[in-house]
Amino acid sequence: QRSKQRSFKELLEKRKLPKNGWSDERIEELVHMLASLDSNNYPHKVGLGEREARIACKLVARRHYNFGHGIGRSGDLLEAQPKAAGSTLLARLTNALILDLIRGIGLPSCAGCFLVPMCTGMTLTLCLQSLRKRRPGARYVLWSRIDQKSCFKAITATGLVPVVIPCLIKGESLNTNVDLFREKIKSLGVDSILCLYTTTSCFAPRNSDDIAEVSKLSKQWQIPHLVNNAYGLQAKEIVNQLECANRVGRIDYFVQSSDKNLLVPVGSAIVASFNESVLHDVASTYAGRASGSQSLDVLMTLLSLGRNGFRLLFDQRGENFNYLRENLRKFAEPRGEIVIDSRFNSISLAITLATLAGDQMKSITKLGSMLHMRGVSGARVIVPGQNKTIDGHEFLDFGSHRSNLQVPYLTVAAGIGITREEIDKFFDIFNKCWNQIFQTKNEKIMSLLETTIK
């Protein structure tokens, strides 16, 4: 008991991730102890308010360990809740452990962070709303194009005007058009621009934005810089970019998904900054009180894995990315395809489908459904001519991050938690699907030839 109490005391006082993960029993004991501090769990409680965290279903109460008050107070995610000392401590401890993890993986300059119980897109919207309070006269957001709906809708949901900065095409890979950012700043005027909006983690063949160069523009013109770092914490290269960008320029907020980086259910994101004072602007922009469920998920996962557990997962992901890339190249070469050289993307890969598609380019989309039917999820087939309109803005060749796609391709990614067994199984399925499509294609050609001869 003394050993357990010492570990609890050390965690609450130092607020650092344990080196090694805790057992499930120890984690649950801590959580029960925190829950007992909330007023709804007092044995002598007398609730006379409109919100007393009463839970009707015992299954729901058990699932949430009797936490019912949520976190923060109405209109501020970081304010303490008098009725819920345990929930407040849970939220603050979770934020402290996330910060310890972020600093430990290569971002020592990160000044602060906190968990927002909303998806990444809505959390980006919250950041834009907080920037709007600081720059009420600004209406434009300079956004480096990435074909993902949520990050674009984050702009339109706030009533702001997106200014799309197309990517530079080098070979088949896509890079940040820093010069166009500079031109737009000059033509639109500094005071009319709310922020520069970039993305690190993305689908190949788009590379991570050159956030260091954009951050220099941000610092030079004193324009806020928002970074969508959705699944970037798991990649050492992206983490190094963020640290470098802060050193040479300016980043106001960088936002990441908790499910993609911390292996918890979807439902929360982490707002982090190199300037702690601006974080409260985001927390106080949130309307209402927030669910504590996501903080509980993250806290329990952090304690379960510990610092060493996360380090191991991040290292394994990097090794498996290299393994996936080498095997994809071996697969592509004898089939007359290439793995597109997006060297500044260390999570996602793209292989061309030119020889497989031939002149039946649109029919190649069935490859994606064939893979999905055989248990392969996450792989995306991109073909020319798929246009999409989002909130009145048309994107040509949507999914490719560009407007003049010529060659169809397939994207795959090595995210945190992927195993070598999954990669090997993918190539076995991919090979069978490829052969099946190729055989069908040849049969159609032979049939056409026979018809022509007759």
C-alpha positions as CSV (number, residue, x, y, z in Angstrom):
1,Q,0.0,0.0,0.0
2,R,2.8,2.4,0.9
3,S,4.4,1.7,-2.5
4,K,1.2,2.5,-4.3
5,Q,0.6,5.6,-2.3
6,R,4.2,6.8,-3.1
7,S,3.6,6.3,-6.8
8,F,0.3,8.2,-6.7
9,K,1.9,11.0,-4.6
10,E,4.8,11.3,-7.0
11,L,2.5,11.4,-10.1
12,L,0.3,14.2,-8.6
13,E,3.3,16.2,-7.3
14,K,5.6,15.9,-10.3
15,R,3.0,15.5,-13.0
16,K,5.4,13.6,-15.2
17,L,4.8,10.4,-17.2
18,P,6.0,7.3,-15.4
19,K,9.0,5.7,-17.0
20,N,7.3,2.4,-17.3
21,G,3.5,1.8,-17.7
22,W,1.3,1.0,-14.7
23,S,-0.8,-2.1,-14.3
24,D,-4.6,-1.9,-15.0
25,E,-5.3,-2.4,-11.3
26,R,-3.1,0.5,-10.2
27,I,-4.6,2.8,-12.9
28,E,-8.2,1.9,-11.8
29,E,-7.3,2.5,-8.2
30,L,-6.0,6.0,-9.0
31,V,-9.1,6.7,-11.1
32,H,-11.5,5.6,-8.3
33,M,-9.6,7.8,-5.8
34,L,-10.0,10.8,-8.1
35,A,-13.7,10.1,-8.7
36,S,-14.3,10.0,-5.0
37,L,-13.3,13.7,-4.8
38,D,-16.3,14.7,-7.0
39,S,-19.4,15.9,-5.1
40,N,-21.8,13.4,-6.8
41,N,-19.8,10.6,-5.1
42,Y,-19.9,12.0,-1.5
43,P,-21.8,9.6,0.8
44,H,-23.5,12.7,2.5
45,K,-24.4,14.5,-0.8
46,V,-27.5,16.8,-1.0
47,G,-27.9,18.0,-4.6
48,L,-30.1,21.1,-5.1
49,G,-28.8,22.3,-8.4
50,E,-30.0,21.7,-12.0
51,R,-26.8,19.7,-12.8
52,E,-25.7,17.3,-10.0
53,A,-24.1,14.6,-12.2
54,R,-26.8,12.0,-11.4
55,I,-26.4,9.0,-13.7
56,A,-29.5,6.8,-14.2
57,C,-27.9,3.7,-15.8
58,K,-25.3,1.8,-13.8
59,L,-23.6,0.6,-17.0
60,V,-22.9,4.2,-17.9
61,A,-21.8,5.1,-14.4
62,R,-19.3,2.1,-14.4
63,R,-18.1,3.0,-17.9
64,H,-17.2,6.6,-16.7
65,Y,-16.0,5.5,-13.2
66,N,-18.7,7.7,-11.7
67,F,-17.3,10.9,-13.2
68,G,-20.2,13.0,-14.3
69,H,-19.4,16.7,-14.0
70,G,-17.1,17.0,-17.0
71,I,-14.2,19.4,-17.1
72,G,-13.9,23.2,-16.9
73,R,-16.7,25.6,-16.2
74,S,-19.2,27.1,-18.6
75,G,-17.2,29.0,-21.2
76,D,-13.6,28.0,-20.1
77,L,-12.0,24.6,-20.5
78,L,-9.2,25.3,-18.0
79,E,-11.2,26.8,-15.1
80,A,-11.6,24.7,-12.0
81,Q,-15.0,23.2,-11.2
82,P,-15.8,23.6,-7.4
83,K,-18.2,20.6,-7.4
84,A,-15.7,18.4,-9.0
85,A,-12.2,18.5,-7.5
86,G,-11.5,15.0,-8.8
87,S,-12.5,15.8,-12.4
88,T,-10.5,19.1,-12.3
89,L,-7.5,17.2,-11.1
90,L,-8.0,14.5,-13.7
91,A,-8.1,17.2,-16.5
92,R,-5.1,19.1,-15.2
93,L,-3.0,15.9,-14.6
94,T,-3.9,14.7,-18.1
95,N,-2.8,18.0,-19.7
96,A,0.5,17.9,-17.7
97,L,1.3,14.4,-18.8
98,I,0.6,15.2,-22.4
99,L,2.9,18.2,-22.2
100,D,5.6,15.9,-20.6
101,L,5.2,13.5,-23.5
102,I,5.4,16.2,-26.1
103,R,8.5,17.7,-24.6
104,G,10.0,14.2,-24.2
105,I,9.6,13.2,-27.9
106,G,11.5,16.2,-29.2
107,L,9.6,19.4,-28.5
108,P,11.3,20.9,-25.4
109,S,10.2,24.4,-26.4
110,C,6.5,23.6,-26.1
111,A,5.2,25.9,-23.4
112,G,1.8,24.3,-22.8
113,C,-1.1,22.2,-24.2
114,F,-4.5,21.0,-23.2
115,L,-7.0,18.4,-24.4
116,V,-10.1,19.6,-26.2
117,P,-13.0,17.1,-26.2
118,M,-13.8,17.7,-29.9
119,C,-12.4,16.3,-33.1
120,T,-9.4,17.9,-34.8
121,G,-11.5,19.9,-37.3
122,M,-13.7,21.5,-34.7
123,T,-10.6,22.2,-32.5
124,L,-9.0,24.0,-35.5
125,T,-12.2,26.0,-35.7
126,L,-11.9,26.9,-32.1
127,C,-8.4,28.1,-32.6
128,L,-9.5,30.3,-35.6
129,Q,-12.3,31.7,-33.5
130,S,-9.8,32.7,-30.8
131,L,-7.5,34.3,-33.3
132,R,-10.5,36.2,-34.6
133,K,-10.9,37.9,-31.2
134,R,-7.3,39.1,-31.4
135,R,-7.7,40.3,-35.0
136,P,-11.4,41.3,-35.4
137,G,-10.7,43.2,-38.7
138,A,-9.1,40.3,-40.5
139,R,-11.2,37.9,-42.6
140,Y,-8.8,35.9,-44.9
141,V,-7.0,32.7,-44.0
142,L,-4.1,31.7,-46.3
143,W,-4.4,27.9,-46.5
144,S,-1.9,25.6,-48.2
145,R,-4.1,23.2,-50.1
146,I,-4.6,19.7,-48.7
147,D,-7.6,17.7,-49.9
148,Q,-9.1,16.8,-46.6
149,K,-12.6,18.2,-45.8
150,S,-12.3,18.8,-42.1
151,C,-9.4,21.2,-42.1
152,F,-11.0,23.3,-44.9
153,K,-14.4,23.3,-43.2
154,A,-12.7,24.7,-40.0
155,I,-12.3,27.9,-42.0
156,T,-15.7,28.2,-43.5
157,A,-17.4,27.2,-40.2
158,T,-16.1,30.4,-38.6
159,G,-17.4,32.6,-41.5
160,L,-13.9,33.4,-42.6
161,V,-12.7,33.5,-46.3
162,P,-10.2,30.8,-47.3
163,V,-7.5,31.8,-49.8
164,V,-6.2,28.6,-51.3
165,I,-2.5,28.4,-51.9
166,P,-1.9,25.6,-54.5
167,C,1.0,23.3,-54.0
168,L,4.2,23.4,-56.1
169,I,4.6,20.3,-58.2
170,K,8.1,18.8,-58.4
171,G,8.0,15.5,-60.4
172,E,4.8,14.0,-58.9
173,S,5.4,15.2,-55.3
174,L,3.8,18.3,-53.9
175,N,5.5,21.1,-51.9
176,T,4.6,24.3,-50.2
177,N,4.4,27.4,-52.4
178,V,6.1,29.8,-50.0
179,D,6.5,32.5,-52.7
180,L,2.7,32.6,-53.3
181,F,2.1,32.9,-49.5
182,R,4.4,36.0,-49.6
183,E,2.6,37.4,-52.7
184,K,-0.8,37.0,-51.1
185,I,0.3,38.7,-47.9
186,K,1.5,41.7,-50.0
187,S,-1.6,41.9,-52.2
188,L,-4.3,41.3,-49.5
189,G,-2.6,43.4,-46.8
190,V,-1.4,42.2,-43.4
191,D,-4.3,43.6,-41.5
192,S,-6.9,41.7,-43.6
193,I,-5.2,38.3,-43.0
194,L,-6.3,36.4,-39.9
195,C,-3.5,33.7,-40.1
196,L,-1.3,31.5,-42.2
197,Y,-2.6,27.9,-42.1
198,T,-0.4,24.9,-42.8
199,T,-0.4,21.1,-42.5
200,T,2.3,18.7,-41.6
201,S,0.9,15.2,-41.7
202,C,-0.9,14.4,-44.9
203,F,-1.6,11.9,-47.7
204,A,1.2,11.3,-50.1
205,P,2.4,12.4,-52.6
206,R,1.8,15.8,-50.8
207,N,4.8,16.5,-48.6
208,S,4.6,18.1,-45.2
209,D,4.3,21.9,-45.5
210,D,7.6,23.8,-45.1
211,I,6.4,25.2,-41.8
212,A,9.9,26.6,-41.0
213,E,9.7,29.0,-44.1
214,V,6.1,29.9,-43.5
215,S,6.8,30.6,-39.8
216,K,9.5,33.0,-41.0
217,L,6.8,34.9,-43.0
218,S,4.6,34.8,-39.9
219,K,7.2,36.3,-37.7
220,Q,8.3,38.9,-40.4
221,W,4.7,40.2,-41.0
222,Q,3.4,39.5,-37.4
223,I,0.6,37.3,-38.7
224,P,-0.5,34.4,-36.6
225,H,0.4,30.9,-37.8
226,L,-1.8,27.8,-37.2
227,V,-0.5,24.3,-37.9
228,N,-2.7,21.3,-38.5
229,N,-0.5,18.6,-37.1
230,A,-3.2,15.9,-37.1
231,Y,-1.0,12.8,-36.8
232,G,2.4,14.4,-36.7
233,L,3.5,13.7,-33.1
234,Q,4.3,10.1,-34.0
235,A,6.9,11.2,-36.7
236,K,10.3,12.3,-35.5
237,E,10.9,14.3,-38.7
238,I,7.7,16.4,-38.2
239,V,8.5,16.9,-34.5
240,N,11.9,18.2,-35.5
241,Q,10.3,20.5,-38.1
242,L,8.0,22.0,-35.4
243,E,10.9,22.7,-33.0
244,C,12.9,24.2,-35.9
245,A,10.0,26.4,-37.0
246,N,9.6,27.8,-33.6
247,R,13.3,28.6,-33.4
248,V,13.4,30.5,-36.7
249,G,9.9,32.0,-36.8
250,R,6.5,31.9,-35.3
251,I,3.8,29.3,-34.6
252,D,0.8,30.3,-32.5
253,Y,-0.9,26.9,-32.3
254,F,-0.3,23.4,-33.5
255,V,-3.2,20.9,-33.2
256,Q,-3.1,17.1,-33.2
257,S,-5.6,14.3,-32.9
258,S,-5.5,12.2,-29.8
259,D,-6.8,9.1,-31.5
260,K,-4.2,9.2,-34.2
261,N,-1.2,9.8,-31.9
262,L,-2.2,8.3,-28.5
263,L,-4.3,5.3,-29.6
264,V,-7.6,6.3,-27.9
265,P,-11.1,6.4,-29.3
266,V,-12.0,9.3,-31.6
267,G,-13.3,12.4,-29.9
268,S,-10.6,14.7,-28.8
269,A,-7.6,16.8,-30.0
270,I,-4.6,18.5,-28.3
271,V,-4.0,22.2,-28.7
272,A,-0.3,23.1,-28.1
273,S,1.7,26.2,-28.3
274,F,5.2,27.6,-27.8
275,N,3.6,30.6,-26.0
276,E,1.5,29.6,-23.0
277,S,-0.3,32.9,-22.7
278,V,-2.2,32.4,-26.0
279,L,-3.6,29.0,-24.9
280,H,-6.1,30.5,-22.6
281,D,-7.6,32.4,-25.5
282,V,-8.6,29.1,-27.0
283,A,-9.8,27.6,-23.7
284,S,-12.0,30.6,-23.1
285,T,-13.5,30.6,-26.6
286,Y,-15.1,27.2,-25.9
287,A,-18.9,27.6,-25.3
288,G,-20.2,25.6,-22.3
289,R,-18.8,22.8,-20.2
290,A,-16.9,19.9,-21.7
291,S,-17.0,16.1,-21.4
292,G,-14.4,14.6,-19.2
293,S,-14.6,11.2,-20.9
294,Q,-11.8,11.9,-23.3
295,S,-9.5,13.1,-20.6
296,L,-10.1,9.9,-18.7
297,D,-9.3,7.8,-21.9
298,V,-6.1,9.7,-22.4
299,L,-4.9,9.6,-18.8
300,M,-5.4,5.9,-18.5
301,T,-3.6,5.3,-21.8
302,L,-0.7,7.5,-20.8
303,L,-0.3,5.7,-17.5
304,S,-0.7,2.3,-19.2
305,L,2.1,2.8,-21.7
306,G,4.4,5.2,-19.8
307,R,7.2,7.1,-21.4
308,N,9.0,4.0,-22.6
309,G,5.9,2.5,-24.1
310,F,5.2,5.5,-26.3
311,R,8.9,5.7,-27.3
312,L,8.8,2.1,-28.3
313,L,5.6,2.6,-30.4
314,F,7.0,5.7,-32.1
315,D,10.3,3.9,-32.9
316,Q,8.5,0.8,-34.3
317,R,6.3,3.0,-36.5
318,G,9.4,4.6,-38.0
319,E,11.0,1.2,-38.7
320,N,7.8,-0.1,-40.2
321,F,7.4,2.9,-42.4
322,N,10.9,2.1,-43.9
323,Y,9.8,-1.5,-44.3
324,L,6.6,-0.6,-46.0
325,R,8.4,1.8,-48.4
326,E,11.1,-0.7,-49.4
327,N,8.5,-3.4,-50.1
328,L,6.3,-1.0,-52.0
329,R,9.3,-0.2,-54.2
330,K,10.0,-3.9,-54.8
331,F,6.3,-4.4,-55.7
332,A,6.2,-1.4,-58.1
333,E,9.4,-1.9,-60.1
334,P,8.6,-5.2,-62.0
335,R,5.1,-3.9,-62.7
336,G,6.3,-0.7,-64.4
337,E,5.0,1.5,-61.6
338,I,6.9,3.9,-59.2
339,V,6.6,4.9,-55.6
340,I,6.3,8.7,-55.9
341,D,9.3,10.4,-54.3
342,S,7.6,12.4,-51.5
343,R,10.7,12.5,-49.3
344,F,9.3,15.0,-46.8
345,N,6.4,12.7,-46.0
346,S,7.4,10.2,-43.4
347,I,4.0,8.5,-42.7
348,S,2.2,8.1,-46.1
349,L,3.3,6.6,-49.4
350,A,1.9,6.6,-52.9
351,I,2.3,4.1,-55.7
352,T,1.3,4.9,-59.3
353,L,-1.4,2.8,-61.1
354,A,-0.6,3.9,-64.7
355,T,0.1,0.5,-66.3
356,L,-2.7,-1.2,-64.4
357,A,-5.3,1.5,-65.4
358,G,-4.3,1.9,-69.0
359,D,-7.0,3.8,-70.9
360,Q,-9.7,2.7,-68.4
361,M,-8.6,5.2,-65.8
362,K,-11.9,5.6,-63.9
363,S,-12.5,1.8,-63.6
364,I,-9.3,1.5,-61.5
365,T,-11.3,2.8,-58.4
366,K,-12.6,-0.8,-58.0
367,L,-9.1,-1.7,-56.7
368,G,-9.9,0.3,-53.5
369,S,-13.2,-1.6,-53.0
370,M,-11.5,-4.9,-53.7
371,L,-8.9,-4.2,-51.0
372,H,-11.5,-3.1,-48.6
373,M,-13.6,-6.2,-49.1
374,R,-10.5,-8.3,-48.2
375,G,-9.9,-6.4,-44.9
376,V,-7.5,-3.7,-46.1
377,S,-8.6,-0.4,-44.6
378,G,-7.0,3.1,-45.0
379,A,-5.7,2.5,-48.6
380,R,-7.0,5.2,-51.0
381,V,-7.3,5.1,-54.8
382,I,-7.0,8.5,-56.4
383,V,-7.9,9.0,-60.1
384,P,-8.1,12.1,-62.3
385,G,-11.4,13.9,-62.8
386,Q,-12.9,13.5,-59.3
387,N,-14.1,17.1,-58.5
388,K,-15.7,18.2,-55.3
389,T,-17.4,21.3,-54.0
390,I,-17.1,22.2,-50.3
391,D,-19.1,25.1,-48.9
392,G,-19.2,26.7,-52.3
393,H,-15.5,26.2,-53.2
394,E,-14.7,23.8,-56.0
395,F,-11.7,21.5,-55.9
396,L,-10.6,19.9,-59.2
397,D,-9.1,16.4,-58.9
398,F,-10.1,16.3,-55.2
399,G,-8.0,13.9,-53.2
400,S,-4.8,14.6,-55.1
401,H,-4.1,18.0,-53.5
402,R,-3.8,19.5,-57.1
403,S,-5.9,20.5,-60.1
404,N,-4.2,18.7,-63.0
405,L,-3.7,15.1,-61.9
406,Q,-2.6,12.9,-64.8
407,V,-1.7,9.5,-63.3
408,P,-3.9,7.5,-60.9
409,Y,-2.3,6.3,-57.7
410,L,-2.8,4.4,-54.4
411,T,-1.9,5.7,-51.0
412,V,-1.0,3.6,-47.9
413,A,0.4,4.8,-44.6
414,A,2.4,3.4,-41.6
415,G,0.6,4.9,-38.6
416,I,1.4,4.2,-35.0
417,G,0.6,0.7,-33.9
418,I,1.1,-0.9,-37.4
419,T,2.8,-4.3,-37.4
420,R,5.0,-6.1,-39.9
421,E,2.4,-8.8,-40.0
422,E,-0.2,-6.3,-41.3
423,I,2.3,-5.0,-43.9
424,D,3.1,-8.5,-45.2
425,K,-0.6,-9.4,-45.3
426,F,-1.4,-6.2,-47.2
427,F,1.1,-7.1,-50.0
428,D,-0.3,-10.6,-50.3
429,I,-3.8,-9.2,-50.8
430,F,-2.5,-6.4,-53.0
431,N,-0.7,-8.8,-55.3
432,K,-3.9,-11.0,-55.7
433,C,-6.1,-8.0,-56.4
434,W,-3.5,-6.6,-58.9
435,N,-3.3,-9.9,-60.8
436,Q,-7.1,-10.2,-60.9
437,I,-7.6,-6.7,-62.4
438,F,-4.7,-7.2,-64.8
439,Q,-6.2,-10.5,-66.0
440,T,-9.6,-8.9,-66.5
441,K,-8.0,-6.1,-68.4
442,N,-6.2,-8.5,-70.7
443,E,-9.4,-10.6,-71.3
444,K,-11.2,-7.4,-72.4
445,I,-8.3,-6.6,-74.8
446,M,-8.4,-10.1,-76.3
447,S,-12.2,-9.9,-76.7
448,L,-11.9,-6.6,-78.5
449,L,-9.3,-7.9,-80.8
450,E,-11.4,-11.0,-81.7
451,T,-14.4,-8.8,-82.4
452,T,-12.3,-6.5,-84.6
453,I,-10.8,-9.5,-86.6
454,K,-14.3,-11.0,-87.1
